[in-house]
Amino acid sequence: MKRQEPGLAAAADEVFMAVCETYADEGRITRALKQFHEALRPALEPPALPRQRWPLRRRRGL
C-alpha cells in the first residue's frame, strides 16, 4: 500500500486477519471493514484545489 493515511495499514491488516482467522465471525469482519472504510475515507477525498496566487482583475468598462 502506497498511501500514508494514519491507521490505513493497520485497518487493512485487521480486515485480512479477520477473514483469515475467523471467517465465520461476521461481526468481526463487519467491524474490520467499517474501520477500514473510515481509515480510507481521507484517501478517497479529492485533492484540495490550489489557491490562486494573484487576485482576478476586473475588466474596465468600454
Phi, psi and omega in degrees: 000128183267344182286150183242021178297140181298131175085354184291314180296318179296321179293321177295319177298320180295320177298314180300313181293322179297320180287319183288314187278315187226063182298342179273347180272087183296329179296316179295318180295318179297315178297319180295319179293322177295318178297319178296318179298318179295322178288331182278338185309314179299329180288335182274346180288144179294151180294151179291142179285141179291146179283147177289141181280324184243137178292151178292139179265143178279143175281138179279141182301152180276000000 
